[in-house]
């Protein structure tokens, strides 16, 4: 559909009511908003009853901005809530995961009873290696069941896991291990990507050269590739875990025990260790999962197509779903591992009823054409979700028509690593949705859009998204850096949490997210900071200066464009630039991750700067997106921008 046709069509059919059949039996009925807003803290306390507490909390919220405690005198064990209690309630034979391998035809079915055995054995193995409550354990693993087991084994012992996305480089892994002083690492020999092994252990070995405090490494054999082995430090999972007793008696921990650390990019070169605690995080991940995905544990098969290396995997593959005791699909591969219709074959085979993914993936599937979903029976689907970036109406509509066959509600869910769980979303049986809008705060959550001075904007106006009251799954801070926590989130608008996103209230007061307003980029739903990539580029011996921007991109949402000045002599500068550009792209991949590789690098003799020496990223973005240039009068040398615009055409595009 062309853009103007789409607009005209949206004008006619700009909202979608929930199907009556779903609305009638939806977990969330319209009264939920009033029930929650009457007394949000009390409402959250009732949601905490979804958990099995060893000591039920008598306290709900203690709030000393920016420090929140929820349910602090309660005690519980996160893993018991995810696994043991379902087995004890007689649901041990229920499937927890249909694990689908990257390789076509390979799969594993894991029941809750089997999950309990696996987690108990892993917990016993971690005890043998020395892991104790309060320790930090880094997990650097592919999408295999052992990754979930590793997380749950740490949680069972009261040790915080810090999962590092397996696509990150050795350097990125090392800095994360050091920052939160992890004494243990759980990894695999490698991952399988489109049928081929992709090594992980070498990156761990390299990282650990600068992490002397790591005492033990537990290694799952996934690919069977030869690996380097450090005697005394390295332990095979199949040797160390498999011989353990499958009984482990879980201890109880305080609600505010740290459950997890997840590093995410901020506006500086150093990622932030966002940490979450147990009681509040589990309460909100479980409640949001129940209401937003309208979970019916008896009949649903839910698939969150995300990686456990990101917060989406933590909250909506591991904790939210397992607390709810549901059956899930967990998929190891890429959307086209084994063919471009792979996803649709999985939906058909496992009768997936709820699918949750990112707009960037929807756009990729869309590019592959509607014949692929049409060629499969997707009739089991009843609800669709998206997360990670603003979804463009065209992708929303494609998803609804071609995947949801025009009768599945779409929940566009806004949240962040820091918020721990979904904050803004439609409710599938209630909300009349609009393509591209995340709509409303979840019950018990208070958000607003404010202007520069922190005043609430009216309907039809845009501004900054803020959260105006504490919520159970809010991050308890940045690991080791309380001041940065205050400065980043709580200083811009006193008394309010500043999310870093722009947003708009439409004429009905519904919320539309507009993307980041800071120097954070969103590449295929992955969060990266411009500064982080600049830092990596400047670390290359030939680079003098670098400016990085996120330019809009049809598939990935944003793509990285880097403007680089070199330390070269005139003679060197006249040589062919292509090999150097490629070298710089590989350099960024090595320092951060292949996901941080710039789409385009423009070598330029100069960068546009203000008289105070700040790089004008706004102008570079205009250049990269072919827009007419904004105000250039504050530049020291306004001609620089035109020169760069001229160079753009020559940049090394893929
Ligand atoms: C940033 C958070 C939450 C899991 C995935 C990303 C953007 C997220 C939406 C949405 C528009 C969205 C925001 C946010 N974002 N969901 N539904 N609509 N934008 O987690 O890496 O912490 O990134 O993702 O810009 O600030 P994250």
Boltz pocket constraint, residues with backbone or C-beta under 6 A from the ligand:
constraints:
  - pocket:
      binder: B
      contacts: [[A, 264], [A, 311], [A, 312], [A, 386], [A, 387], [A, 388], [A, 389], [A, 390], [A, 391], [A, 412], [A, 413], [A, 414], [A, 415], [A, 416], [A, 417], [A, 418], [A, 424], [A, 438], [A, 499], [A, 500], [A, 501], [A, 513], [A, 514], [A, 515], [A, 516], [A, 522], [A, 525], [A, 526], [A, 527]]
      max_distance: 6.0
